[in-house]
């Protein structure tokens, strides 16, 4: 996982498909509320992992579904369509099995 993701605290899930984050106080934007950028990053990294190639985001749409609170967040991604140069994938972020954020990302595939 690249340096930014590690410094944020993202880690591979035990199932080999998810990405997890045990939030820290600095991830909060207000008391008991995790910043949307943290949720967006977790959704984007999860979606990129599902693509299974070296990618960079070209466009992203994020929907915040519910307030994320301090604790464990779990991201999972799935590919909607993959071509030669672009891929479209979704990333979901859940907390205690409740959907807190969902993103649709268009990725440019590198190399």
Residue pairs with C-beta under 8 A, 6 or more apart in sequence:
1 10
1 11
1 12
1 45
5 41
5 45
8 21
8 27
8 38
8 41
9 21
9 22
9 23
9 24
9 27
10 19
10 20
10 21
10 41
10 42
10 45
11 19
11 20
11 21
12 18
12 19
12 20
13 19
13 20
13 74
17 49
17 50
17 76
18 46
18 74
18 75
18 76
19 42
19 45
19 46
19 49
19 74
19 75
19 76
20 72
20 73
20 74
20 75
21 27
21 38
21 42
21 72
21 73
21 75
22 71
22 72
22 73
23 34
23 38
23 68
23 70
23 71
23 72
23 73
25 70
27 34
27 35
27 38
27 70
28 34
28 35
28 70
29 35
29 36
32 67
32 69
32 70
33 67
33 68
33 69
34 67
34 68
34 69
34 70
34 73
36 62
36 64
36 101
38 68
38 73
39 62
39 64
39 68
39 73
39 93
39 100
39 101
40 60
40 62
40 101
40 103
42 73
42 75
42 91
42 93
42 101
43 62
43 75
43 77
43 91
43 92
43 93
43 101
43 102
43 103
43 105
44 57
44 60
44 91
44 103
44 105
45 75
45 91
46 75
46 76
46 77
46 91
46 92
46 93
47 77
47 78
47 89
47 90
47 91
47 103
47 105
47 107
48 55
48 57
48 77
48 89
48 91
48 105
48 107
49 77
50 76
50 77
50 78
50 79
50 89
50 91
51 77
51 79
51 82
51 87
51 89
51 107
51 109
53 87
53 109
53 110
54 109
54 110
54 111
55 87
55 107
55 108
55 109
55 110
56 107
56 108
56 110
57 105
57 106
57 107
57 108
58 86
58 106
58 107
58 108
59 105
59 106
60 103
60 104
60 105
60 106
61 103
61 104
61 105
62 101
62 102
62 103
63 101
63 102
63 103
64 100
64 101
65 99
65 100
65 101
65 102
66 98
66 99
66 100
67 100
68 93
68 95
68 100
68 101
69 95
71 95
71 96
72 95
73 93
73 94
73 95
73 100
74 93
74 94
74 95
75 91
75 92
75 93
75 94
76 91
76 92
76 94
77 89
77 90
77 91
77 92
78 89
78 90
79 87
79 88
79 89
80 88
80 89
80 90
80 104
81 87
81 88
82 88
82 109
83 109
84 109
85 108
85 109
86 106
86 107
86 108
86 109
87 106
87 107
87 109
88 104
88 105
88 106
88 107
89 104
89 105
89 107
90 102
90 103
90 104
90 105
91 102
91 103
91 105
92 99
92 101
92 102
92 103
93 99
93 100
93 101
93 102
94 100
